[in-house]
Amino acid sequence: MTRKIVHIDMDAFFASVEQRDFPELRGKPVIVGGKPESRGVVAACSYEARQFGVHSAMPSSRAVKLCKDAIFVPPRFDAYRQASAGIHEVFKQYTSMIEPLSLDEAYLDVTERAAALGSATAVAQRIKQDIKSTVDLTASAGISYNKFLAKIASDMDKPDGLYVIRPEHADAFIQQLPIRKFFGVGKVTEQKMQRLGIFTGADLRSRTEVELQTEFGQAGAYYYRVARGIDERPVRAHRTRKSIGQETTFSGDVVDKQFIWQTLQTIAASLESTLEAKQLAARTLTLKLRYSDFQLNTRSKTTASVFVSVSDITGTLPELLRRTEAGHRPIRLIGITLSNLVKHDPEQGSLAIVEVRESSQLGLF
């Protein structure tokens, strides 16, 4: 039986929660993140702000130049977690095969429910309607026979979109797809592919698996398969996670220490939300940097206790940052990965005994 996979992606999630809870923000360019005067970073923004070219991970000082009427609001992760919990309750009404990717997106295998309701499209429409009536937020849905295509489809008709890629149309869809739209192809890989003359799915499909593996290593086999619409990964409702991470690619070279620190704080807050939602803690923290010459640098620390909260995570970052050239050598990407994951009961509080340092101690790196 052909699988029926739905990818749900909430529309401008953090900003939409703010506009829902504060009606005076509706229809206005809202930016969730630090203010320009504090050298903050854009964590998320509304569609009204995106029209001016504002996007996540952008310095707030740049965002306000692009959109002078932007309204900056600080993140409220408790509100976002509460909204996410309500969305997942909707999912559970339609399938038990749910694979969360973050607070605002998930894969759903609705093969069985689609048979009962007539189609996966009908299931996705009902899910969207129920999310709207339950938490008063809009979602975009992508529907296809595998995860790769479902995720791409969810981004085709935003906001409040619903896009279907049927098996008989998949080949033509993939061939015309710009390579930057392929899930798993980042900015650096896109640039390398373009240097090799690969601009579309058709170009990618013209390369042999050996050629792609020679250029891209193990990822080459993945590119070879998805260029042919092949993705056999199942929706894993209870998959064992080995790590949780998030990274940000800057639009230009960054040296400013305070901006780097603000970015790391935003990432840490997002990771705290993910850990709490999944009732996990981590024993290893890895800081990842990519310099302007694309050299990758990682620094890790493993503790006898655990990382759970923002303060746990940021408390150990200055130590790792001092072991890099951040603040002296331009960087293009920065990220944090938490691994050695263990189950954690939030009611017991944080078990971490990592020393907490305030952001004012930026001079430590």
Helices and strands as residue ranges (DSSP letters): E 5-10, H 13-21, G 23-25, E 30-33, G 36-38, E 42-45, H 47-50, H 60-66, E 71-73, H 77-92, E 98-102, E 105-109, H 111-117, H 120-135, E 139-144, H 147-154, E 162-164, H 167-176, G 179-181, H 187-195, H 201-205, H 209-216, H 219-226, E 243-254, H 257-278, E 280-291, E 296-307, H 310-321, E 331-343, G 346-348, G 359-364
